Each structure stands twice: as C-alpha cells, then as structure tokens.
Amino acid sequence: MKNENIARIRICPRCGKPYSAPPALSRTDNETLFCPDCGTREALESIGVKADEQEQIINTIHRHTQNV
Ligand SMILES: [Zn+2]
C-alpha cells in the first residue's frame, strides 16, 4: 500500500521554500507555480502593495489559517 500521509512537497521558485499546499499560478507567465504565499504576494504586488505590507498581510492570513 502507498503511504498517503506523505504530502507532495514542491519548492517555490520565487522564495525557494518547500511547500505542500496547492500551488498558485504565476500571473506573469501563467505557467510557473508558486507557493500560496507568493501567489498572494504577486496578487498584492499587482495592486500596488509594498513588500513590507505584503508580509504583514501574509502574516495576518497565516494567523487565521493555522490548521497544522
Ligand atoms: Zn514562495
């Protein structure tokens, strides 16, 4: 039997971190898969949110989606 408990780990090409959550598709080339955080960063960036504000928003999202 296969071990279904092993999550599929990908490495995000944007931040270099491993992640197992469903990936986010890059808006830039519609091809590259990012981790969900970078997907959020890219979306925020596209509406003019600065990098430090992006991190604050991502931290807030993490606080509301803690299910580990
Ligand atoms: Zn990433």
PDB file of the backbone (N, CA, C, O) and the ligand in Angstrom, with CONECT records:
HET     ZN  A 101       1
ATOM      1  N   MET A   1       0.830  -1.220   0.000  1.00  0.00           N
ATOM      2  CA  MET A   1       0.000   0.000   0.000  1.00  0.00           C
ATOM      3  C   MET A   1       0.855   1.256   0.000  1.00  0.00           C
ATOM      4  O   MET A   1       1.919   1.302   0.617  1.00  0.00           O
ATOM      5  N   LYS A   2       0.383   2.250  -0.685  1.00  0.00           N
ATOM      6  CA  LYS A   2       1.101   3.519  -0.680  1.00  0.00           C
ATOM      7  C   LYS A   2       0.826   4.273   0.612  1.00  0.00           C
ATOM      8  O   LYS A   2      -0.251   4.170   1.198  1.00  0.00           O
ATOM      9  N   ASN A   3       1.807   5.018   1.030  1.00  0.00           N
ATOM     10  CA  ASN A   3       1.612   5.844   2.217  1.00  0.00           C
ATOM     11  C   ASN A   3       1.015   7.189   1.806  1.00  0.00           C
ATOM     12  O   ASN A   3       1.702   8.047   1.250  1.00  0.00           O
ATOM     13  N   GLU A   4      -0.257   7.353   2.086  1.00  0.00           N
ATOM     14  CA  GLU A   4      -0.958   8.570   1.674  1.00  0.00           C
ATOM     15  C   GLU A   4      -0.654   9.756   2.585  1.00  0.00           C
ATOM     16  O   GLU A   4      -1.051  10.889   2.312  1.00  0.00           O
ATOM     17  N   ASN A   5       0.048   9.472   3.658  1.00  0.00           N
ATOM     18  CA  ASN A   5       0.330  10.555   4.612  1.00  0.00           C
ATOM     19  C   ASN A   5       1.482  11.457   4.166  1.00  0.00           C
ATOM     20  O   ASN A   5       1.657  12.559   4.686  1.00  0.00           O
ATOM     21  N   ILE A   6       2.247  10.985   3.218  1.00  0.00           N
ATOM     22  CA  ILE A   6       3.363  11.810   2.750  1.00  0.00           C
ATOM     23  C   ILE A   6       2.834  12.847   1.767  1.00  0.00           C
ATOM     24  O   ILE A   6       2.379  12.504   0.676  1.00  0.00           O
ATOM     25  N   ALA A   7       2.896  14.106   2.157  1.00  0.00           N
ATOM     26  CA  ALA A   7       2.425  15.185   1.300  1.00  0.00           C
ATOM     27  C   ALA A   7       3.430  15.401   0.174  1.00  0.00           C
ATOM     28  O   ALA A   7       4.628  15.170   0.341  1.00  0.00           O
ATOM     29  N   ARG A   8       2.940  15.833  -0.941  1.00  0.00           N
ATOM     30  CA  ARG A   8       3.819  16.124  -2.062  1.00  0.00           C
ATOM     31  C   ARG A   8       4.454  17.497  -1.838  1.00  0.00           C
ATOM     32  O   ARG A   8       3.770  18.518  -1.773  1.00  0.00           O
ATOM     33  N   ILE A   9       5.756  17.488  -1.723  1.00  0.00           N
ATOM     34  CA  ILE A   9       6.461  18.739  -1.441  1.00  0.00           C
ATOM     35  C   ILE A   9       7.001  19.337  -2.735  1.00  0.00           C
ATOM     36  O   ILE A   9       7.645  18.644  -3.523  1.00  0.00           O
ATOM     37  N   ARG A  10       6.745  20.597  -2.948  1.00  0.00           N
ATOM     38  CA  ARG A  10       7.315  21.322  -4.085  1.00  0.00           C
ATOM     39  C   ARG A  10       8.204  22.428  -3.540  1.00  0.00           C
ATOM     40  O   ARG A  10       8.055  22.861  -2.397  1.00  0.00           O
ATOM     41  N   ILE A  11       9.121  22.873  -4.371  1.00  0.00           N
ATOM     42  CA  ILE A  11       9.957  24.011  -3.989  1.00  0.00           C
ATOM     43  C   ILE A  11       9.484  25.218  -4.781  1.00  0.00           C
ATOM     44  O   ILE A  11       9.381  25.172  -6.006  1.00  0.00           O
ATOM     45  N   CYS A  12       9.200  26.290  -4.072  1.00  0.00           N
ATOM     46  CA  CYS A  12       8.735  27.504  -4.726  1.00  0.00           C
ATOM     47  C   CYS A  12       9.905  28.203  -5.411  1.00  0.00           C
ATOM     48  O   CYS A  12      10.908  28.489  -4.758  1.00  0.00           O
ATOM     49  N   PRO A  13       9.802  28.486  -6.716  1.00  0.00           N
ATOM     50  CA  PRO A  13      10.899  29.142  -7.429  1.00  0.00           C
ATOM     51  C   PRO A  13      11.040  30.620  -7.057  1.00  0.00           C
ATOM     52  O   PRO A  13      12.054  31.241  -7.375  1.00  0.00           O
ATOM     53  N   ARG A  14      10.056  31.176  -6.402  1.00  0.00           N
ATOM     54  CA  ARG A  14      10.095  32.598  -6.079  1.00  0.00           C
ATOM     55  C   ARG A  14      10.811  32.835  -4.746  1.00  0.00           C
ATOM     56  O   ARG A  14      11.701  33.680  -4.654  1.00  0.00           O
ATOM     57  N   CYS A  15      10.416  32.085  -3.719  1.00  0.00           N
ATOM     58  CA  CYS A  15      11.022  32.294  -2.401  1.00  0.00           C
ATOM     59  C   CYS A  15      11.953  31.153  -2.013  1.00  0.00           C
ATOM     60  O   CYS A  15      12.677  31.258  -1.024  1.00  0.00           O
ATOM     61  N   GLY A  16      11.944  30.063  -2.779  1.00  0.00           N
ATOM     62  CA  GLY A  16      12.855  28.945  -2.524  1.00  0.00           C
ATOM     63  C   GLY A  16      12.447  28.044  -1.373  1.00  0.00           C
ATOM     64  O   GLY A  16      13.201  27.155  -0.978  1.00  0.00           O
ATOM     65  N   LYS A  17      11.250  28.271  -0.831  1.00  0.00           N
ATOM     66  CA  LYS A  17      10.807  27.460   0.301  1.00  0.00           C
ATOM     67  C   LYS A  17      10.001  26.254  -0.163  1.00  0.00           C
ATOM     68  O   LYS A  17       9.273  26.328  -1.153  1.00  0.00           O
ATOM     69  N   PRO A  18      10.136  25.145   0.558  1.00  0.00           N
ATOM     70  CA  PRO A  18       9.300  23.983   0.252  1.00  0.00           C
ATOM     71  C   PRO A  18       7.880  24.214   0.756  1.00  0.00           C
ATOM     72  O   PRO A  18       7.673  24.839   1.796  1.00  0.00           O
ATOM     73  N   TYR A  19       6.910  23.707   0.010  1.00  0.00           N
ATOM     74  CA  TYR A  19       5.521  23.832   0.450  1.00  0.00           C
ATOM     75  C   TYR A  19       4.744  22.629  -0.042  1.00  0.00           C
ATOM     76  O   TYR A  19       5.143  21.976  -1.006  1.00  0.00           O
ATOM     77  N   SER A  20       3.646  22.338   0.611  1.00  0.00           N
ATOM     78  CA  SER A  20       2.846  21.180   0.225  1.00  0.00           C
ATOM     79  C   SER A  20       1.401  21.560  -0.087  1.00  0.00           C
ATOM     80  O   SER A  20       0.615  20.725  -0.533  1.00  0.00           O
ATOM     81  N   ALA A  21       1.060  22.815   0.149  1.00  0.00           N
ATOM     82  CA  ALA A  21      -0.293  23.278  -0.145  1.00  0.00           C
ATOM     83  C   ALA A  21      -0.479  23.386  -1.660  1.00  0.00           C
ATOM     84  O   ALA A  21       0.500  23.401  -2.406  1.00  0.00           O
ATOM     85  N   PRO A  22      -1.729  23.459  -2.114  1.00  0.00           N
ATOM     86  CA  PRO A  22      -1.962  23.623  -3.554  1.00  0.00           C
ATOM     87  C   PRO A  22      -1.253  24.880  -4.072  1.00  0.00           C
ATOM     88  O   PRO A  22      -1.364  25.939  -3.454  1.00  0.00           O
ATOM     89  N   PRO A  23      -0.536  24.785  -5.178  1.00  0.00           N
ATOM     90  CA  PRO A  23       0.256  25.909  -5.667  1.00  0.00           C
ATOM     91  C   PRO A  23      -0.592  27.016  -6.279  1.00  0.00           C
ATOM     92  O   PRO A  23      -1.760  26.817  -6.615  1.00  0.00           O
ATOM     93  N   ALA A  24       0.022  28.186  -6.414  1.00  0.00           N
ATOM     94  CA  ALA A  24      -0.613  29.314  -7.072  1.00  0.00           C
ATOM     95  C   ALA A  24       0.061  29.522  -8.421  1.00  0.00           C
ATOM     96  O   ALA A  24       1.284  29.438  -8.527  1.00  0.00           O
ATOM     97  N   LEU A  25      -0.721  29.790  -9.432  1.00  0.00           N
ATOM     98  CA  LEU A  25      -0.176  30.001 -10.766  1.00  0.00           C
ATOM     99  C   LEU A  25       0.284  31.446 -10.915  1.00  0.00           C
ATOM    100  O   LEU A  25      -0.421  32.383 -10.540  1.00  0.00           O
ATOM    101  N   SER A  26       1.487  31.604 -11.473  1.00  0.00           N
ATOM    102  CA  SER A  26       2.018  32.955 -11.672  1.00  0.00           C
ATOM    103  C   SER A  26       1.153  33.744 -12.633  1.00  0.00           C
ATOM    104  O   SER A  26       0.726  33.239 -13.671  1.00  0.00           O
ATOM    105  N   ARG A  27       0.901  34.993 -12.268  1.00  0.00           N
ATOM    106  CA  ARG A  27       0.145  35.859 -13.172  1.00  0.00           C
ATOM    107  C   ARG A  27       1.034  36.359 -14.301  1.00  0.00           C
ATOM    108  O   ARG A  27       0.553  36.765 -15.359  1.00  0.00           O
ATOM    109  N   THR A  28       2.328  36.321 -14.056  1.00  0.00           N
ATOM    110  CA  THR A  28       3.263  36.887 -15.027  1.00  0.00           C
ATOM    111  C   THR A  28       3.375  36.043 -16.288  1.00  0.00           C
ATOM    112  O   THR A  28       3.269  36.553 -17.404  1.00  0.00           O
ATOM    113  N   ASP A  29       3.595  34.723 -16.092  1.00  0.00           N
ATOM    114  CA  ASP A  29       3.755  33.895 -17.298  1.00  0.00           C
ATOM    115  C   ASP A  29       2.672  32.818 -17.423  1.00  0.00           C
ATOM    116  O   ASP A  29       2.663  32.049 -18.384  1.00  0.00           O
ATOM    117  N   ASN A  30       1.761  32.768 -16.444  1.00  0.00           N
ATOM    118  CA  ASN A  30       0.656  31.804 -16.495  1.00  0.00           C
ATOM    119  C   ASN A  30       1.143  30.361 -16.564  1.00  0.00           C
ATOM    120  O   ASN A  30       0.440  29.496 -17.086  1.00  0.00           O
ATOM    121  N   GLU A  31       2.321  30.098 -16.049  1.00  0.00           N
ATOM    122  CA  GLU A  31       2.937  28.793 -16.214  1.00  0.00           C
ATOM    123  C   GLU A  31       3.647  28.360 -14.939  1.00  0.00           C
ATOM    124  O   GLU A  31       3.537  27.211 -14.513  1.00  0.00           O
ATOM    125  N   THR A  32       4.384  29.304 -14.330  1.00  0.00           N
ATOM    126  CA  THR A  32       5.154  28.988 -13.139  1.00  0.00           C
ATOM    127  C   THR A  32       4.244  28.778 -11.944  1.00  0.00           C
ATOM    128  O   THR A  32       3.273  29.512 -11.763  1.00  0.00           O
ATOM    129  N   LEU A  33       4.554  27.772 -11.122  1.00  0.00           N
ATOM    130  CA  LEU A  33       3.775  27.516  -9.921  1.00  0.00           C
ATOM    131  C   LEU A  33       4.532  28.016  -8.702  1.00  0.00           C
ATOM    132  O   LEU A  33       5.681  27.640  -8.470  1.00  0.00           O
ATOM    133  N   PHE A  34       3.875  28.868  -7.929  1.00  0.00           N
ATOM    134  CA  PHE A  34       4.443  29.414  -6.712  1.00  0.00           C
ATOM    135  C   PHE A  34       3.758  28.798  -5.506  1.00  0.00           C
ATOM    136  O   PHE A  34       2.707  28.168  -5.623  1.00  0.00           O
ATOM    137  N   CYS A  35       4.377  28.992  -4.334  1.00  0.00           N
ATOM    138  CA  CYS A  35       3.689  28.612  -3.111  1.00  0.00           C
ATOM    139  C   CYS A  35       2.527  29.589  -2.910  1.00  0.00           C
ATOM    140  O   CYS A  35       2.537  30.680  -3.479  1.00  0.00           O
ATOM    141  N   PRO A  36       1.529  29.211  -2.110  1.00  0.00           N
ATOM    142  CA  PRO A  36       0.365  30.088  -1.915  1.00  0.00           C
ATOM    143  C   PRO A  36       0.747  31.477  -1.423  1.00  0.00           C
ATOM    144  O   PRO A  36       0.117  32.467  -1.794  1.00  0.00           O
ATOM    145  N   ASP A  37       1.790  31.552  -0.579  1.00  0.00           N
ATOM    146  CA  ASP A  37       2.226  32.857  -0.069  1.00  0.00           C
ATOM    147  C   ASP A  37       2.706  33.758  -1.193  1.00  0.00           C
ATOM    148  O   ASP A  37       2.359  34.938  -1.243  1.00  0.00           O
ATOM    149  N   CYS A  38       3.501  33.201  -2.094  1.00  0.00           N
ATOM    150  CA  CYS A  38       4.000  34.007  -3.208  1.00  0.00           C
ATOM    151  C   CYS A  38       2.878  34.359  -4.171  1.00  0.00           C
ATOM    152  O   CYS A  38       2.904  35.419  -4.796  1.00  0.00           O
ATOM    153  N   GLY A  39       1.901  33.484  -4.292  1.00  0.00           N
ATOM    154  CA  GLY A  39       0.729  33.803  -5.095  1.00  0.00           C
ATOM    155  C   GLY A  39       0.036  35.030  -4.531  1.00  0.00           C
ATOM    156  O   GLY A  39      -0.389  35.922  -5.266  1.00  0.00           O
ATOM    157  N   THR A  40      -0.069  35.055  -3.196  1.00  0.00           N
ATOM    158  CA  THR A  40      -0.659  36.212  -2.520  1.00  0.00           C
ATOM    159  C   THR A  40       0.207  37.444  -2.729  1.00  0.00           C
ATOM    160  O   THR A  40      -0.296  38.527  -3.026  1.00  0.00           O
ATOM    161  N   ARG A  41       1.538  37.264  -2.569  1.00  0.00           N
ATOM    162  CA  ARG A  41       2.459  38.395  -2.760  1.00  0.00           C
ATOM    163  C   ARG A  41       2.315  38.992  -4.157  1.00  0.00           C
ATOM    164  O   ARG A  41       2.276  40.211  -4.329  1.00  0.00           O
ATOM    165  N   GLU A  42       2.238  38.120  -5.134  1.00  0.00           N
ATOM    166  CA  GLU A  42       2.160  38.608  -6.504  1.00  0.00           C
ATOM    167  C   GLU A  42       0.856  39.360  -6.743  1.00  0.00           C
ATOM    168  O   GLU A  42       0.824  40.389  -7.418  1.00  0.00           O
ATOM    169  N   ALA A  43      -0.213  38.820  -6.174  1.00  0.00           N
ATOM    170  CA  ALA A  43      -1.513  39.476  -6.325  1.00  0.00           C
ATOM    171  C   ALA A  43      -1.498  40.848  -5.668  1.00  0.00           C
ATOM    172  O   ALA A  43      -2.022  41.818  -6.216  1.00  0.00           O
ATOM    173  N   LEU A  44      -0.886  40.917  -4.472  1.00  0.00           N
ATOM    174  CA  LEU A  44      -0.824  42.192  -3.758  1.00  0.00           C
ATOM    175  C   LEU A  44       0.054  43.180  -4.513  1.00  0.00           C
ATOM    176  O   LEU A  44      -0.259  44.366  -4.620  1.00  0.00           O
ATOM    177  N   GLU A  45       1.173  42.657  -5.037  1.00  0.00           N
ATOM    178  CA  GLU A  45       2.092  43.488  -5.788  1.00  0.00           C
ATOM    179  C   GLU A  45       1.394  44.112  -6.991  1.00  0.00           C
ATOM    180  O   GLU A  45       1.621  45.274  -7.329  1.00  0.00           O
ATOM    181  N   SER A  46       0.536  43.309  -7.632  1.00  0.00           N
ATOM    182  CA  SER A  46      -0.144  43.770  -8.842  1.00  0.00           C
ATOM    183  C   SER A  46      -1.127  44.902  -8.559  1.00  0.00           C
ATOM    184  O   SER A  46      -1.510  45.646  -9.461  1.00  0.00           O
ATOM    185  N   ILE A  47      -1.534  45.023  -7.284  1.00  0.00           N
ATOM    186  CA  ILE A  47      -2.424  46.139  -6.950  1.00  0.00           C
ATOM    187  C   ILE A  47      -1.680  47.229  -6.204  1.00  0.00           C
ATOM    188  O   ILE A  47      -2.295  48.122  -5.620  1.00  0.00           O
ATOM    189  N   GLY A  48      -0.316  47.156  -6.224  1.00  0.00           N
ATOM    190  CA  GLY A  48       0.491  48.255  -5.713  1.00  0.00           C
ATOM    191  C   GLY A  48       0.809  48.206  -4.236  1.00  0.00           C
ATOM    192  O   GLY A  48       1.153  49.234  -3.651  1.00  0.00           O
ATOM    193  N   VAL A  49       0.704  47.022  -3.601  1.00  0.00           N
ATOM    194  CA  VAL A  49       1.034  46.900  -2.190  1.00  0.00           C
ATOM    195  C   VAL A  49       2.547  46.702  -2.046  1.00  0.00           C
ATOM    196  O   VAL A  49       3.145  45.881  -2.741  1.00  0.00           O
ATOM    197  N   LYS A  50       3.155  47.468  -1.132  1.00  0.00           N
ATOM    198  CA  LYS A  50       4.599  47.381  -0.946  1.00  0.00           C
ATOM    199  C   LYS A  50       5.003  46.085  -0.239  1.00  0.00           C
ATOM    200  O   LYS A  50       4.198  45.441   0.433  1.00  0.00           O
ATOM    201  N   ALA A  51       6.292  45.723  -0.416  1.00  0.00           N
ATOM    202  CA  ALA A  51       6.801  44.445   0.095  1.00  0.00           C
ATOM    203  C   ALA A  51       6.557  44.267   1.594  1.00  0.00           C
ATOM    204  O   ALA A  51       6.115  43.200   2.022  1.00  0.00           O
ATOM    205  N   ASP A  52       6.838  45.295   2.396  1.00  0.00           N
ATOM    206  CA  ASP A  52       6.667  45.121   3.842  1.00  0.00           C
ATOM    207  C   ASP A  52       5.194  44.970   4.215  1.00  0.00           C
ATOM    208  O   ASP A  52       4.849  44.260   5.159  1.00  0.00           O
ATOM    209  N   GLU A  53       4.337  45.644   3.464  1.00  0.00           N
ATOM    210  CA  GLU A  53       2.898  45.494   3.712  1.00  0.00           C
ATOM    211  C   GLU A  53       2.418  44.110   3.279  1.00  0.00           C
ATOM    212  O   GLU A  53       1.532  43.522   3.899  1.00  0.00           O
ATOM    213  N   GLN A  54       3.021  43.605   2.203  1.00  0.00           N
ATOM    214  CA  GLN A  54       2.668  42.257   1.741  1.00  0.00           C
ATOM    215  C   GLN A  54       2.938  41.235   2.839  1.00  0.00           C
ATOM    216  O   GLN A  54       2.115  40.357   3.096  1.00  0.00           O
ATOM    217  N   GLU A  55       4.113  41.358   3.493  1.00  0.00           N
ATOM    218  CA  GLU A  55       4.467  40.407   4.549  1.00  0.00           C
ATOM    219  C   GLU A  55       3.490  40.515   5.722  1.00  0.00           C
ATOM    220  O   GLU A  55       3.114  39.505   6.317  1.00  0.00           O
ATOM    221  N   GLN A  56       3.083  41.734   6.047  1.00  0.00           N
ATOM    222  CA  GLN A  56       2.118  41.916   7.139  1.00  0.00           C
ATOM    223  C   GLN A  56       0.798  41.227   6.815  1.00  0.00           C
ATOM    224  O   GLN A  56       0.195  40.576   7.667  1.00  0.00           O
ATOM    225  N   ILE A  57       0.369  41.379   5.586  1.00  0.00           N
ATOM    226  CA  ILE A  57      -0.902  40.772   5.171  1.00  0.00           C
ATOM    227  C   ILE A  57      -0.781  39.245   5.204  1.00  0.00           C
ATOM    228  O   ILE A  57      -1.696  38.555   5.652  1.00  0.00           O
ATOM    229  N   ILE A  58       0.351  38.727   4.727  1.00  0.00           N
ATOM    230  CA  ILE A  58       0.559  37.274   4.722  1.00  0.00           C
ATOM    231  C   ILE A  58       0.596  36.739   6.151  1.00  0.00           C
ATOM    232  O   ILE A  58       0.044  35.676   6.438  1.00  0.00           O
ATOM    233  N   ASN A  59       1.255  37.485   7.050  1.00  0.00           N
ATOM    234  CA  ASN A  59       1.260  37.071   8.455  1.00  0.00           C
ATOM    235  C   ASN A  59      -0.152  37.009   9.015  1.00  0.00           C
ATOM    236  O   ASN A  59      -0.496  36.099   9.768  1.00  0.00           O
ATOM    237  N   THR A  60      -0.960  37.986   8.638  1.00  0.00           N
ATOM    238  CA  THR A  60      -2.346  38.008   9.092  1.00  0.00           C
ATOM    239  C   THR A  60      -3.102  36.795   8.557  1.00  0.00           C
ATOM    240  O   THR A  60      -3.861  36.157   9.286  1.00  0.00           O
ATOM    241  N   ILE A  61      -2.893  36.484   7.292  1.00  0.00           N
ATOM    242  CA  ILE A  61      -3.554  35.316   6.695  1.00  0.00           C
ATOM    243  C   ILE A  61      -3.139  34.053   7.444  1.00  0.00           C
ATOM    244  O   ILE A  61      -3.977  33.205   7.748  1.00  0.00           O
ATOM    245  N   HIS A  62      -1.833  33.926   7.743  1.00  0.00           N
ATOM    246  CA  HIS A  62      -1.355  32.738   8.453  1.00  0.00           C
ATOM    247  C   HIS A  62      -2.008  32.603   9.824  1.00  0.00           C
ATOM    248  O   HIS A  62      -2.327  31.499  10.267  1.00  0.00           O
ATOM    249  N   ARG A  63      -2.199  33.734  10.487  1.00  0.00           N
ATOM    250  CA  ARG A  63      -2.792  33.691  11.818  1.00  0.00           C
ATOM    251  C   ARG A  63      -4.231  33.176  11.748  1.00  0.00           C
ATOM    252  O   ARG A  63      -4.728  32.577  12.701  1.00  0.00           O
ATOM    253  N   HIS A  64      -4.889  33.410  10.625  1.00  0.00           N
ATOM    254  CA  HIS A  64      -6.281  32.992  10.500  1.00  0.00           C
ATOM    255  C   HIS A  64      -6.443  31.636   9.848  1.00  0.00           C
ATOM    256  O   HIS A  64      -7.552  31.110   9.756  1.00  0.00           O
ATOM    257  N   THR A  65      -5.344  31.074   9.399  1.00  0.00           N
ATOM    258  CA  THR A  65      -5.450  29.775   8.718  1.00  0.00           C
ATOM    259  C   THR A  65      -4.530  28.744   9.349  1.00  0.00           C
ATOM    260  O   THR A  65      -4.021  27.858   8.663  1.00  0.00           O
ATOM    261  N   GLN A  66      -4.317  28.857  10.647  1.00  0.00           N
ATOM    262  CA  GLN A  66      -3.478  27.877  11.335  1.00  0.00           C
ATOM    263  C   GLN A  66      -4.252  26.585  11.542  1.00  0.00           C
ATOM    264  O   GLN A  66      -5.153  26.515  12.378  1.00  0.00           O
ATOM    265  N   ASN A  67      -3.895  25.581  10.786  1.00  0.00           N
ATOM    266  CA  ASN A  67      -4.565  24.293  10.967  1.00  0.00           C
ATOM    267  C   ASN A  67      -3.539  23.155  10.982  1.00  0.00           C
ATOM    268  O   ASN A  67      -3.857  22.017  10.635  1.00  0.00           O
ATOM    269  N   VAL A  68      -2.320  23.472  11.383  1.00  0.00           N
ATOM    270  CA  VAL A  68      -1.276  22.449  11.420  1.00  0.00           C
ATOM    271  C   VAL A  68      -1.388  21.669  12.728  1.00  0.00           C
ATOM    272  O   VAL A  68      -0.601  20.754  12.970  1.00  0.00           O
TER     273      VAL A  68
HETATM  274 ZN    ZN A 101       7.065  31.139  -2.430  1.00  0.00          ZN2+
END
